[in-house]
Structure formats: structure tokens, C-alpha cells
Amino acid sequence: MINIKTDREIEAMREGGRKLAFIMSELEKNILPGVSTRKIDEIAEKLILEVPGIPSFKGYGGDSTPFPASICASINNEIVHGIPSEKVILKEGDIFKVDLGMKYQGMHTDMARTFAVGKISKEKQRIIDVVRESFYQGIGELRVGKKLERYGKAVQKYVERNGFAVVRNLVGHGIGKKLHEFPQIPNYYERGSGKFKLEPGMTFALEPMINAGTFETKVGSDGWVFETRDGSMSAHWENTILVTKDGIEILTETE
């Protein structure tokens, strides 16, 4: 069952989303050659706590293998869930994915961006441009009364038309009181995955992940990071959205 958010919950997510987007913009200023991914994580955690908010990711996964950081920090062929480290230093020409989540007034918002580190190649810039535009292509198909599967169809069509592959085994999700709520939302068309119709008050974290080569992935040695199986570049773009009677409101963008 998809949770319909109350007015109070929506306002908490709206305000939390704006604050999260501001934090992401502050992180971008620090994404430079020579900076460690751990440093970016430290800045993010400090800014989240100042809101005041709670990092959504830190400790995620339970007592056995909790995620140890406040952001996911993934570079080049890493898709998602990279663990920040003092030993991982950003280099000129890298593309760097930051996934960022915060619990604010009891409600989560979640977003991700792919950033250029210094000057990057045209090919790397193109994958960033395509993943960003694929998100907007997808939400452009959504409105009250329409089926959620229209999103995945539009994302897949745009991505593949531009010569990239959509990751299959990592998906978007519902979001609200919990970071991950029903349903799982593929970024490609999967029969039966989104047959229900959209209603005002639904909130989702939609997040295309695309690869320059195969869509296939592998899990890294730390048990968290997902990488492209063939070593090709990968890009990620995510926003938390709200379904309203008038259309789709993106909660994690600055005005």
C-alpha cells in the first residue's frame, strides 16, 4: 500500500527537501581535485546536524552491517553506495556521485547528483547530461490518474536512444516516514511494476542510474558499493517528488 501523506507531513518534506538541496549545493562547492570523499561526508553531516536533521543513511542496514557514513560517495565506474574514505581522493577528470538523505521533522527526503571533478571529457559530461535529462523525461509523464510505469518507460526510452544502458537491479522507491517505502520503482519498463494510479499526496524518490556499457553490475569488496560489471562509467540523478492535483512537485531542488 502506498502511503498518502498528510498536509503536515508534506510540509515537513517540502521544507526538509529545500534544506537538503541547499546542503547539496554547499557540497558541490567542495568537490575539487585533491579533496577526499571523507571530507565531503564530514561537511554533509555537519550541515545536516545544523538543520537540525538526522542523516538518513548513517547506520542504515541494522546492527550487522550498518552503513558508516552520511553520504554515499561513488566515483566513475561505481554506481551507488560508495563508502567515503580518507584514502579516496578526487582527481581531475573524475565524475563523482553524491547520494544524500535527511530525516527532518520525522520525514525523509533523498537526492543524488553526479558532479564533474575539474575538467572532464565530453563523453563523461554527456552521460551526466543524459542521466539528468532522463529524470525530467520520466516525471514529465506523471500526473494524477496516470500509472507510475509511465516514468520507467520514458526514462528507458530516452537513455537507450542516447546510447546508454539503464541499471536493472537498483531502483527508486516510495519515501516518507521511512527512507524506503513501497513501492520499488524501476527506471525501465517492467510489466506489472507500476499498475496503480497516482494520487495526490504520494511521494517518491526517483533515481535513474545509467551506464556507458552494459547494464550489469557487481558488488565491490566492501559489500556496499555497486560497480559496473564491465568497468564503464556510470551516472546517477535523484530527487524526491510529490504528486499534487496540479502535477509533480520536486521537493529537492533549490529555487
PyRosetta script that sets phi, psi and omega in degrees:
from pyrosetta import init, pose_from_sequence

init()
pose = pose_from_sequence("MINIKTDREIEAMREGGRKLAFIMSELEKNILPGVSTRKIDEIAEKLILEVPGIPSFKGYGGDSTPFPASICASINNEIVHGIPSEKVILKEGDIFKVDLGMKYQGMHTDMARTFAVGKISKEKQRIIDVVRESFYQGIGELRVGKKLERYGKAVQKYVERNGFAVVRNLVGHGIGKKLHEFPQIPNYYERGSGKFKLEPGMTFALEPMINAGTFETKVGSDGWVFETRDGSMSAHWENTILVTKDGIEILTETE")
pose.set_psi(1, 134.7)
pose.set_omega(1, 179.5)
pose.set_phi(2, -87.9)
pose.set_psi(2, 128.6)
pose.set_omega(2, -179.4)
pose.set_phi(3, -74.7)
pose.set_psi(3, 127.9)
pose.set_omega(3, 172.0)
pose.set_phi(4, -92.6)
pose.set_psi(4, 124.1)
pose.set_omega(4, -174.0)
pose.set_phi(5, -81.3)
pose.set_psi(5, 145.2)
pose.set_omega(5, 175.4)
pose.set_phi(6, -77.3)
pose.set_psi(6, 168.5)
pose.set_omega(6, 177.6)
pose.set_phi(7, -58.6)
pose.set_psi(7, -40.8)
pose.set_omega(7, 179.9)
pose.set_phi(8, -64.8)
pose.set_psi(8, -44.0)
pose.set_omega(8, 179.9)
pose.set_phi(9, -64.8)
pose.set_psi(9, -39.6)
pose.set_omega(9, 178.3)
pose.set_phi(10, -63.0)
pose.set_psi(10, -43.2)
pose.set_omega(10, -179.2)
pose.set_phi(11, -65.5)
pose.set_psi(11, -36.7)
pose.set_omega(11, 176.9)
pose.set_phi(12, -64.5)
pose.set_psi(12, -41.5)
pose.set_omega(12, 178.6)
pose.set_phi(13, -69.9)
pose.set_psi(13, -36.7)
pose.set_omega(13, 178.6)
pose.set_phi(14, -63.4)
pose.set_psi(14, -47.3)
pose.set_omega(14, 179.8)
pose.set_phi(15, -69.2)
pose.set_psi(15, -42.2)
pose.set_omega(15, 178.3)
pose.set_phi(16, -62.8)
pose.set_psi(16, -38.9)
pose.set_omega(16, 178.7)
pose.set_phi(17, -64.1)
pose.set_psi(17, -41.1)
pose.set_omega(17, 177.4)
pose.set_phi(18, -62.2)
pose.set_psi(18, -42.6)
pose.set_omega(18, 179.8)
pose.set_phi(19, -66.8)
pose.set_psi(19, -37.4)
pose.set_omega(19, 178.8)
pose.set_phi(20, -65.8)
pose.set_psi(20, -41.7)
pose.set_omega(20, 178.5)
pose.set_phi(21, -62.8)
pose.set_psi(21, -37.5)
pose.set_omega(21, 176.3)
pose.set_phi(22, -63.3)
pose.set_psi(22, -43.2)
pose.set_omega(22, 178.9)
pose.set_phi(23, -60.5)
pose.set_psi(23, -42.7)
pose.set_omega(23, 178.4)
pose.set_phi(24, -61.1)
pose.set_psi(24, -39.1)
pose.set_omega(24, 179.3)
pose.set_phi(25, -66.2)
pose.set_psi(25, -32.5)
pose.set_omega(25, 176.3)
pose.set_phi(26, -71.3)
pose.set_psi(26, -38.0)
pose.set_omega(26, 177.1)
pose.set_phi(27, -62.3)
pose.set_psi(27, -39.5)
pose.set_omega(27, -178.2)
pose.set_phi(28, -57.0)
pose.set_psi(28, -35.1)
pose.set_omega(28, -179.7)
pose.set_phi(29, -63.7)
pose.set_psi(29, -22.7)
pose.set_omega(29, -176.7)
pose.set_phi(30, -102.3)
pose.set_psi(30, 2.2)
pose.set_omega(30, -179.2)
pose.set_phi(31, -87.2)
pose.set_psi(31, 92.6)
pose.set_omega(31, -171.9)
pose.set_phi(32, -138.8)
pose.set_psi(32, 153.8)
pose.set_omega(32, 174.6)
pose.set_phi(33, -55.3)
pose.set_psi(33, 136.8)
pose.set_omega(33, 178.3)
pose.set_phi(34, 94.8)
pose.set_psi(34, -8.8)
pose.set_omega(34, -179.7)
pose.set_phi(35, -92.3)
pose.set_psi(35, 138.0)
pose.set_omega(35, 178.7)
pose.set_phi(36, -81.3)
pose.set_psi(36, 152.5)
pose.set_omega(36, 176.5)
pose.set_phi(37, -66.6)
pose.set_psi(37, -26.8)
pose.set_omega(37, 175.9)
pose.set_phi(38, -64.8)
pose.set_psi(38, -37.6)
pose.set_omega(38, 178.4)
pose.set_phi(39, -62.7)
pose.set_psi(39, -41.7)
pose.set_omega(39, 178.0)
pose.set_phi(40, -62.0)
pose.set_psi(40, -40.1)
pose.set_omega(40, 178.1)
pose.set_phi(41, -63.4)
pose.set_psi(41, -42.5)
pose.set_omega(41, -180.0)
pose.set_phi(42, -62.2)
pose.set_psi(42, -41.3)
pose.set_omega(42, 178.2)
pose.set_phi(43, -64.0)
pose.set_psi(43, -44.0)
pose.set_omega(43, -179.4)
pose.set_phi(44, -61.1)
pose.set_psi(44, -46.8)
pose.set_omega(44, -178.2)
pose.set_phi(45, -63.4)
pose.set_psi(45, -42.0)
pose.set_omega(45, 178.8)
pose.set_phi(46, -59.5)
pose.set_psi(46, -45.5)
pose.set_omega(46, -177.9)
pose.set_phi(47, -69.0)
pose.set_psi(47, -37.4)
pose.set_omega(47, 177.2)
pose.set_phi(48, -63.0)
pose.set_psi(48, -46.2)
pose.set_omega(48, -178.5)
pose.set_phi(49, -65.7)
pose.set_psi(49, -29.7)
pose.set_omega(49, 178.6)
pose.set_phi(50, -71.8)
pose.set_psi(50, -18.2)
pose.set_omega(50, -174.3)
pose.set_phi(51, -54.9)
pose.set_psi(51, -54.0)
pose.set_omega(51, 3.1)
pose.set_phi(52, -90.3)
pose.set_psi(52, 137.4)
pose.set_omega(52, 175.5)
pose.set_phi(53, -136.4)
pose.set_psi(53, -177.5)
pose.set_omega(53, 178.8)
pose.set_phi(54, -123.8)
pose.set_psi(54, 129.0)
pose.set_omega(54, 176.2)
pose.set_phi(55, -59.4)
pose.set_psi(55, 127.1)
pose.set_omega(55, -177.7)
pose.set_phi(56, -71.7)
pose.set_psi(56, -29.0)
pose.set_omega(56, -171.1)
pose.set_phi(57, -91.0)
pose.set_psi(57, -31.5)
pose.set_omega(57, -172.9)
pose.set_phi(58, -65.4)
pose.set_psi(58, 121.5)
pose.set_omega(58, -177.5)
pose.set_phi(59, 88.5)
pose.set_psi(59, -2.3)
pose.set_omega(59, -179.0)
pose.set_phi(60, -65.2)
pose.set_psi(60, 138.5)
pose.set_omega(60, 178.2)
pose.set_phi(61, 112.0)
pose.set_psi(61, -4.9)
pose.set_omega(61, 175.2)
pose.set_phi(62, 91.2)
pose.set_psi(62, -170.2)
pose.set_omega(62, -173.3)
pose.set_phi(63, -74.7)
pose.set_psi(63, -24.7)
pose.set_omega(63, -172.8)
pose.set_phi(64, -77.3)
pose.set_psi(64, -51.2)
pose.set_omega(64, -178.7)
pose.set_phi(65, -137.6)
pose.set_psi(65, 65.4)
pose.set_omega(65, -178.2)
pose.set_phi(66, -68.6)
pose.set_psi(66, 144.7)
pose.set_omega(66, 176.3)
pose.set_phi(67, -68.7)
pose.set_psi(67, 132.4)
pose.set_omega(67, -168.0)
pose.set_phi(68, -91.6)
pose.set_psi(68, 5.4)
pose.set_omega(68, -171.7)
pose.set_phi(69, -138.0)
pose.set_psi(69, 172.8)
pose.set_omega(69, -178.3)
pose.set_phi(70, -94.2)
pose.set_psi(70, -16.3)
pose.set_omega(70, 172.9)
pose.set_phi(71, -127.2)
pose.set_psi(71, 159.1)
pose.set_omega(71, 164.4)
pose.set_phi(72, -96.5)
pose.set_psi(72, 132.0)
pose.set_omega(72, -172.6)
pose.set_phi(73, -127.1)
pose.set_psi(73, 104.8)
pose.set_omega(73, -171.5)
pose.set_phi(74, -124.6)
pose.set_psi(74, 133.3)
pose.set_omega(74, -172.9)
pose.set_phi(75, -117.8)
pose.set_psi(75, 134.4)
pose.set_omega(75, 170.1)
pose.set_phi(76, 56.2)
pose.set_psi(76, -104.6)
pose.set_omega(76, -177.2)
pose.set_phi(77, -81.7)
pose.set_psi(77, -3.3)
pose.set_omega(77, 173.4)
pose.set_phi(78, -78.3)
pose.set_psi(78, 133.2)
pose.set_omega(78, -174.8)
pose.set_phi(79, -89.6)
pose.set_psi(79, -59.2)
pose.set_omega(79, -179.6)
pose.set_phi(80, -151.1)
pose.set_psi(80, 166.4)
pose.set_omega(80, 169.8)
pose.set_phi(81, 71.5)
pose.set_psi(81, 22.4)
pose.set_omega(81, 173.6)
pose.set_phi(82, -66.0)
pose.set_psi(82, 140.0)
pose.set_omega(82, -179.9)
pose.set_phi(83, -91.9)
pose.set_psi(83, 124.2)
pose.set_omega(83, 177.9)
pose.set_phi(84, -58.7)
pose.set_psi(84, 146.6)
pose.set_omega(84, -177.8)
pose.set_phi(85, -151.2)
pose.set_psi(85, 146.1)
pose.set_omega(85, 174.0)
pose.set_phi(86, -64.8)
pose.set_psi(86, -23.9)
pose.set_omega(86, -176.8)
pose.set_phi(87, -85.1)
pose.set_psi(87, -12.5)
pose.set_omega(87, -179.5)
pose.set_phi(88, -97.9)
pose.set_psi(88, 109.2)
pose.set_omega(88, -175.0)
pose.set_phi(89, -108.5)
pose.set_psi(89, 128.6)
pose.set_omega(89, 178.4)
pose.set_phi(90, -65.8)
pose.set_psi(90, 139.0)
pose.set_omega(90, -178.4)
pose.set_phi(91, -122.6)
pose.set_psi(91, 151.2)
pose.set_omega(91, 173.9)
pose.set_phi(92, -51.8)
pose.set_psi(92, 129.0)
pose.set_omega(92, 178.3)
pose.set_phi(93, 95.9)
pose.set_psi(93, -8.3)
pose.set_omega(93, 175.8)
pose.set_phi(94, -72.4)
pose.set_psi(94, 156.1)
pose.set_omega(94, 161.1)
pose.set_phi(95, -113.1)
pose.set_psi(95, 134.7)
pose.set_omega(95, -167.6)
pose.set_phi(96, -125.2)
pose.set_psi(96, 120.7)
pose.set_omega(96, -179.9)
pose.set_phi(97, -99.1)
pose.set_psi(97, 126.4)
pose.set_omega(97, 176.0)
pose.set_phi(98, -115.2)
pose.set_psi(98, 121.1)
pose.set_omega(98, 174.5)
pose.set_phi(99, -109.3)
pose.set_psi(99, 129.5)
pose.set_omega(99, -167.7)
pose.set_phi(100, -138.2)
pose.set_psi(100, 129.2)
pose.set_omega(100, 178.0)
pose.set_phi(101, -137.1)
pose.set_psi(101, 150.3)
pose.set_omega(101, -178.7)
pose.set_phi(102, -145.9)
pose.set_psi(102, 139.7)
pose.set_omega(102, 171.2)
pose.set_phi(103, -98.2)
pose.set_psi(103, 122.9)
pose.set_omega(103, -176.7)
pose.set_phi(104, -134.3)
pose.set_psi(104, 124.5)
pose.set_omega(104, -177.8)
pose.set_phi(105, 50.3)
pose.set_psi(105, 41.4)
pose.set_omega(105, 174.6)
pose.set_phi(106, 83.7)
pose.set_psi(106, 1.4)
pose.set_omega(106, -175.4)
pose.set_phi(107, -127.9)
pose.set_psi(107, 139.1)
pose.set_omega(107, -179.3)
pose.set_phi(108, -92.1)
pose.set_psi(108, 146.4)
pose.set_omega(108, 162.2)
pose.set_phi(109, -130.3)
pose.set_psi(109, 157.3)
pose.set_omega(109, -169.0)
pose.set_phi(110, -148.5)
pose.set_psi(110, 137.1)
pose.set_omega(110, 179.8)
pose.set_phi(111, -153.3)
pose.set_psi(111, 160.1)
pose.set_omega(111, 176.1)
pose.set_phi(112, -147.5)
pose.set_psi(112, 150.5)
pose.set_omega(112, 176.6)
pose.set_phi(113, -139.5)
pose.set_psi(113, 153.5)
pose.set_omega(113, 171.3)
pose.set_phi(114, -111.5)
pose.set_psi(114, 122.6)
pose.set_omega(114, -175.1)
pose.set_phi(115, -112.1)
pose.set_psi(115, 147.7)
pose.set_omega(115, 169.6)
pose.set_phi(116, -82.1)
pose.set_psi(116, 136.2)
pose.set_omega(116, 174.3)
pose.set_phi(117, -100.6)
pose.set_psi(117, 106.0)
pose.set_omega(117, -175.4)
pose.set_phi(118, 65.5)
pose.set_psi(118, -142.6)
pose.set_omega(118, 179.8)
pose.set_phi(119, -88.7)
pose.set_psi(119, 127.9)
pose.set_omega(119, -179.8)
pose.set_phi(120, -118.0)
pose.set_psi(120, 167.3)
pose.set_omega(120, -179.9)
pose.set_phi(121, -71.1)
pose.set_psi(121, 162.1)
pose.set_omega(121, 176.9)
pose.set_phi(122, -61.9)
pose.set_psi(122, -36.0)
pose.set_omega(122, -179.6)
pose.set_phi(123, -65.5)
pose.set_psi(123, -41.1)
pose.set_omega(123, 178.7)
pose.set_phi(124, -69.7)
pose.set_psi(124, -38.1)
pose.set_omega(124, 177.4)
pose.set_phi(125, -64.2)
pose.set_psi(125, -36.1)
pose.set_omega(125, -177.8)
pose.set_phi(126, -65.7)
pose.set_psi(126, -40.7)
pose.set_omega(126, -179.5)
pose.set_phi(127, -67.1)
pose.set_psi(127, -34.2)
pose.set_omega(127, 175.5)
pose.set_phi(128, -64.7)
pose.set_psi(128, -45.6)
pose.set_omega(128, -179.2)
pose.set_phi(129, -62.1)
pose.set_psi(129, -40.4)
pose.set_omega(129, -177.3)
pose.set_phi(130, -70.8)
pose.set_psi(130, -41.0)
pose.set_omega(130, -179.5)
pose.set_phi(131, -66.1)
pose.set_psi(131, -38.6)
pose.set_omega(131, 178.0)
pose.set_phi(132, -63.6)
pose.set_psi(132, -48.0)
pose.set_omega(132, -178.4)
pose.set_phi(133, -67.6)
pose.set_psi(133, -30.9)
pose.set_omega(133, 179.4)
pose.set_phi(134, -63.1)
pose.set_psi(134, -35.2)
pose.set_omega(134, 175.8)
pose.set_phi(135, -59.9)
pose.set_psi(135, -47.3)
pose.set_omega(135, -177.8)
pose.set_phi(136, -69.7)
pose.set_psi(136, -34.2)
pose.set_omega(136, 174.1)
pose.set_phi(137, -60.7)
pose.set_psi(137, -41.2)
pose.set_omega(137, -179.0)
pose.set_phi(138, -66.5)
pose.set_psi(138, -49.2)
pose.set_omega(138, -176.9)
pose.set_phi(139, -72.5)
pose.set_psi(139, -19.0)
pose.set_omega(139, 176.3)
pose.set_phi(140, -64.2)
pose.set_psi(140, -16.8)
pose.set_omega(140, 179.6)
pose.set_phi(141, -93.1)
pose.set_psi(141, -2.8)
pose.set_omega(141, -172.4)
pose.set_phi(142, -102.7)
pose.set_psi(142, 139.2)
pose.set_omega(142, 172.6)
pose.set_phi(143, -168.4)
pose.set_psi(143, 166.0)
pose.set_omega(143, -178.9)
pose.set_phi(144, -54.5)
pose.set_psi(144, 133.9)
pose.set_omega(144, 178.6)
pose.set_phi(145, 90.4)
pose.set_psi(145, -12.6)
pose.set_omega(145, 178.8)
pose.set_phi(146, -92.7)
pose.set_psi(146, 159.3)
pose.set_omega(146, -179.5)
pose.set_phi(147, -86.3)
pose.set_psi(147, 143.1)
pose.set_omega(147, -177.2)
pose.set_phi(148, -63.0)
pose.set_psi(148, -26.0)
pose.set_omega(148, -178.7)
pose.set_phi(149, -60.6)
pose.set_psi(149, -20.4)
pose.set_omega(149, 178.3)
pose.set_phi(150, -60.6)
pose.set_psi(150, -32.1)
pose.set_omega(150, 178.5)
pose.set_phi(151, -60.2)
pose.set_psi(151, -54.9)
pose.set_omega(151, -177.3)
pose.set_phi(152, -62.0)
pose.set_psi(152, -37.9)
pose.set_omega(152, 178.0)
pose.set_phi(153, -59.9)
pose.set_psi(153, -46.5)
pose.set_omega(153, -177.0)
pose.set_phi(154, -67.3)
pose.set_psi(154, -41.2)
pose.set_omega(154, 178.5)
pose.set_phi(155, -61.3)
pose.set_psi(155, -51.2)
pose.set_omega(155, -177.7)
pose.set_phi(156, -59.6)
pose.set_psi(156, -44.8)
pose.set_omega(156, -178.9)
pose.set_phi(157, -59.8)
pose.set_psi(157, -46.1)
pose.set_omega(157, -177.9)
pose.set_phi(158, -67.4)
pose.set_psi(158, -45.5)
pose.set_omega(158, -177.9)
pose.set_phi(159, -62.6)
pose.set_psi(159, -48.5)
pose.set_omega(159, -176.9)
pose.set_phi(160, -70.0)
pose.set_psi(160, -32.5)
pose.set_omega(160, 175.9)
pose.set_phi(161, -62.5)
pose.set_psi(161, -27.2)
pose.set_omega(161, 179.9)
pose.set_phi(162, -96.2)
pose.set_psi(162, 9.6)
pose.set_omega(162, 170.9)
pose.set_phi(163, 87.8)
pose.set_psi(163, 14.5)
pose.set_omega(163, 178.9)
pose.set_phi(164, -113.1)
pose.set_psi(164, 172.2)
pose.set_omega(164, -178.1)
pose.set_phi(165, -119.1)
pose.set_psi(165, 140.4)
pose.set_omega(165, 177.6)
pose.set_phi(166, -88.7)
pose.set_psi(166, 127.7)
pose.set_omega(166, 176.3)
pose.set_phi(167, -61.2)
pose.set_psi(167, 134.5)
pose.set_omega(167, -174.4)
pose.set_phi(168, -95.5)
pose.set_psi(168, -32.9)
pose.set_omega(168, -169.9)
pose.set_phi(169, -99.4)
pose.set_psi(169, 12.8)
pose.set_omega(169, 174.2)
pose.set_phi(170, -130.0)
pose.set_psi(170, 135.0)
pose.set_omega(170, -168.6)
pose.set_phi(171, -137.5)
pose.set_psi(171, 167.0)
pose.set_omega(171, 169.2)
pose.set_phi(172, -81.0)
pose.set_psi(172, -173.4)
pose.set_omega(172, -170.2)
pose.set_phi(173, -165.0)
pose.set_psi(173, 160.8)
pose.set_omega(173, 166.5)
pose.set_phi(174, -66.8)
pose.set_psi(174, 160.1)
pose.set_omega(174, -176.9)
pose.set_phi(175, -154.4)
pose.set_psi(175, 151.7)
pose.set_omega(175, 179.2)
pose.set_phi(176, 169.1)
pose.set_psi(176, -113.5)
pose.set_omega(176, 177.2)
pose.set_phi(177, -63.7)
pose.set_psi(177, -29.0)
pose.set_omega(177, 174.0)
pose.set_phi(178, -111.3)
pose.set_psi(178, 151.2)
pose.set_omega(178, 178.1)
pose.set_phi(179, -63.6)
pose.set_psi(179, -42.7)
pose.set_omega(179, 179.4)
pose.set_phi(180, -118.1)
pose.set_psi(180, 111.6)
pose.set_omega(180, 177.4)
pose.set_phi(181, -117.4)
pose.set_psi(181, 167.2)
pose.set_omega(181, 172.8)
pose.set_phi(182, -64.8)
pose.set_psi(182, 141.9)
pose.set_omega(182, 3.0)
pose.set_phi(183, -102.0)
pose.set_psi(183, 170.9)
pose.set_omega(183, 165.1)
pose.set_phi(184, -77.7)
pose.set_psi(184, 141.8)
pose.set_omega(184, -172.5)
pose.set_phi(185, -127.7)
pose.set_psi(185, 99.8)
pose.set_omega(185, 178.1)
pose.set_phi(186, -64.6)
pose.set_psi(186, 152.2)
pose.set_omega(186, 175.6)
pose.set_phi(187, -95.1)
pose.set_psi(187, 23.3)
pose.set_omega(187, 177.2)
pose.set_phi(188, -148.3)
pose.set_psi(188, 169.3)
pose.set_omega(188, -178.7)
pose.set_phi(189, -80.0)
pose.set_psi(189, 124.8)
pose.set_omega(189, 176.0)
pose.set_phi(190, -133.8)
pose.set_psi(190, 116.0)
pose.set_omega(190, -175.2)
pose.set_phi(191, -54.0)
pose.set_psi(191, 127.3)
pose.set_omega(191, 177.0)
pose.set_phi(192, 86.7)
pose.set_psi(192, -0.6)
pose.set_omega(192, -174.6)
pose.set_phi(193, -83.0)
pose.set_psi(193, -17.8)
pose.set_omega(193, -176.3)
pose.set_phi(194, -149.1)
pose.set_psi(194, 53.3)
pose.set_omega(194, -175.0)
pose.set_phi(195, -80.2)
pose.set_psi(195, -20.6)
pose.set_omega(195, -178.5)
pose.set_phi(196, -71.8)
pose.set_psi(196, 155.9)
pose.set_omega(196, -177.8)
pose.set_phi(197, -96.2)
pose.set_psi(197, 145.2)
pose.set_omega(197, -177.3)
pose.set_phi(198, -72.5)
pose.set_psi(198, 143.4)
pose.set_omega(198, 177.9)
pose.set_phi(199, -131.2)
pose.set_psi(199, 151.2)
pose.set_omega(199, 176.3)
pose.set_phi(200, -57.4)
pose.set_psi(200, 139.9)
pose.set_omega(200, 178.8)
pose.set_phi(201, 96.6)
pose.set_psi(201, -5.2)
pose.set_omega(201, 173.8)
pose.set_phi(202, -78.4)
pose.set_psi(202, 142.5)
pose.set_omega(202, 178.2)
pose.set_phi(203, -130.2)
pose.set_psi(203, 137.3)
pose.set_omega(203, -177.4)
pose.set_phi(204, -137.7)
pose.set_psi(204, 151.4)
pose.set_omega(204, 169.0)
pose.set_phi(205, -104.9)
pose.set_psi(205, 108.0)
pose.set_omega(205, -176.6)
pose.set_phi(206, -104.0)
pose.set_psi(206, 130.8)
pose.set_omega(206, -168.2)
pose.set_phi(207, -150.0)
pose.set_psi(207, 84.9)
pose.set_omega(207, 174.1)
pose.set_phi(208, -59.0)
pose.set_psi(208, 135.7)
pose.set_omega(208, 172.1)
pose.set_phi(209, -127.2)
pose.set_psi(209, 122.4)
pose.set_omega(209, -173.6)
pose.set_phi(210, -131.5)
pose.set_psi(210, 149.8)
pose.set_omega(210, -178.2)
pose.set_phi(211, -119.7)
pose.set_psi(211, 151.2)
pose.set_omega(211, 177.7)
pose.set_phi(212, -77.1)
pose.set_psi(212, -21.7)
pose.set_omega(212, 178.7)
pose.set_phi(213, -113.7)
pose.set_psi(213, -126.8)
pose.set_omega(213, 179.8)
pose.set_phi(214, -70.4)
pose.set_psi(214, 155.6)
pose.set_omega(214, 175.1)
pose.set_phi(215, -78.0)
pose.set_psi(215, -9.1)
pose.set_omega(215, -174.0)
pose.set_phi(216, -71.7)
pose.set_psi(216, 148.7)
pose.set_omega(216, -175.9)
pose.set_phi(217, -126.8)
pose.set_psi(217, 169.0)
pose.set_omega(217, 169.4)
pose.set_phi(218, -143.8)
pose.set_psi(218, 157.3)
pose.set_omega(218, 179.4)
pose.set_phi(219, -95.9)
pose.set_psi(219, 134.3)
pose.set_omega(219, -179.1)
pose.set_phi(220, -71.1)
pose.set_psi(220, 174.7)
pose.set_omega(220, -173.9)
pose.set_phi(221, -66.2)
pose.set_psi(221, -21.4)
pose.set_omega(221, 179.6)
pose.set_phi(222, -80.5)
pose.set_psi(222, -5.3)
pose.set_omega(222, 178.7)
pose.set_phi(223, 81.0)
pose.set_psi(223, 0.8)
pose.set_omega(223, -178.3)
pose.set_phi(224, -116.7)
pose.set_psi(224, -51.7)
pose.set_omega(224, -171.4)
pose.set_phi(225, -71.4)
pose.set_psi(225, 136.2)
pose.set_omega(225, 171.2)
pose.set_phi(226, -98.5)
pose.set_psi(226, 135.2)
pose.set_omega(226, 179.9)
pose.set_phi(227, -124.2)
pose.set_psi(227, 158.0)
pose.set_omega(227, 172.6)
pose.set_phi(228, -69.0)
pose.set_psi(228, 138.1)
pose.set_omega(228, -177.1)
pose.set_phi(229, -64.5)
pose.set_psi(229, -32.2)
pose.set_omega(229, -176.5)
pose.set_phi(230, -97.9)
pose.set_psi(230, 5.9)
pose.set_omega(230, 178.4)
pose.set_phi(231, 80.3)
pose.set_psi(231, 7.0)
pose.set_omega(231, -179.0)
pose.set_phi(232, -76.0)
pose.set_psi(232, 166.0)
pose.set_omega(232, 179.9)
pose.set_phi(233, -68.3)
pose.set_psi(233, 152.1)
pose.set_omega(233, 177.8)
pose.set_phi(234, -138.2)
pose.set_psi(234, 148.7)
pose.set_omega(234, 178.9)
pose.set_phi(235, -136.2)
pose.set_psi(235, 154.2)
pose.set_omega(235, -171.2)
pose.set_phi(236, -142.0)
pose.set_psi(236, 139.0)
pose.set_omega(236, 177.3)
pose.set_phi(237, -144.8)
pose.set_psi(237, 130.5)
pose.set_omega(237, -175.6)
pose.set_phi(238, -144.5)
pose.set_psi(238, 141.8)
pose.set_omega(238, 169.2)
pose.set_phi(239, -139.6)
pose.set_psi(239, 153.4)
pose.set_omega(239, 168.1)
pose.set_phi(240, -89.5)
pose.set_psi(240, 129.4)
pose.set_omega(240, -178.0)
pose.set_phi(241, -121.2)
pose.set_psi(241, 157.1)
pose.set_omega(241, 176.4)
pose.set_phi(242, -121.6)
pose.set_psi(242, 132.3)
pose.set_omega(242, 172.6)
pose.set_phi(243, -84.8)
pose.set_psi(243, 123.2)
pose.set_omega(243, 176.9)
pose.set_phi(244, -118.9)
pose.set_psi(244, 169.8)
pose.set_omega(244, 179.3)
pose.set_phi(245, -65.0)
pose.set_psi(245, -20.3)
pose.set_omega(245, -178.1)
pose.set_phi(246, -97.9)
pose.set_psi(246, -7.5)
pose.set_omega(246, -178.6)
pose.set_phi(247, 147.2)
pose.set_psi(247, -142.7)
pose.set_omega(247, -177.8)
pose.set_phi(248, -114.4)
pose.set_psi(248, 128.8)
pose.set_omega(248, 175.7)
pose.set_phi(249, -108.9)
pose.set_psi(249, 125.0)
pose.set_omega(249, 176.1)
pose.set_phi(250, -86.4)
pose.set_psi(250, 120.3)
pose.set_omega(250, -174.1)
pose.set_phi(251, -88.8)
pose.set_psi(251, -14.2)
pose.set_omega(251, -172.9)
pose.set_phi(252, -117.7)
pose.set_psi(252, 43.3)
pose.set_omega(252, 172.2)
pose.set_phi(253, -127.3)
pose.set_psi(253, 142.4)
pose.set_omega(253, 173.1)
pose.set_phi(254, -77.9)
pose.set_psi(254, 151.1)
pose.set_omega(254, -178.0)
pose.set_phi(255, -74.6)
pose.dump_pdb("model.pdb")
